[in-house]
Every structure is written in C-alpha cells, then in structure tokens.
C-alpha cells in the first residue's frame, strides 16, 4: 500500500513548505493532499471536516501545522501543548 500524506495548515504557503519537505525526506515524489485556508481560526472551525476529507481521499498519515503566534496579553508564544489539546478536542 502506498503511503499518502495529508496536510492541514493555516495557509497555502505552510502547506507548500510541508509538501517540499516530505518529498525531500522521502527522496521521491510523495502523494500529498492538503487543506488550508486563511489562518488558525479556519483550522479550528474546519479541522474535523478536513481530517475526514483527507482520510477519505486516502491519507495514511496527516501532518497538522499551526503557528504558535504570540499571546497579545503578554507577548509570549502560546503554549504548544495547550493548543494541541484544544485542537484535538475539536476534531475528536
């Protein structure tokens, strides 16, 4: 069975970077399907639907790329573990 990569990213440029990276790591062309929009809000709202679509299209592995961004209240990067938990709860 051929592995197929699914990508969920904030925008098209993030998805394009992961496509190139996957092909370089594999050392060969890799079938890739990507879903993206304009920012993390779309990922949060549409993530579960996108995940199902990628699986339906044959994705055997899925990479989710989301920027940490800075918390406007304190200027620190957002907590990666907390963002991961929150996103997984939304798509579960």
Beta strands, then each sheet from edge to edge (+ up, - down):
strand 1: 4-9
strand 2: 31-36
strand 3: 61-65
sheet 1: 2+ 1+ 3+
end
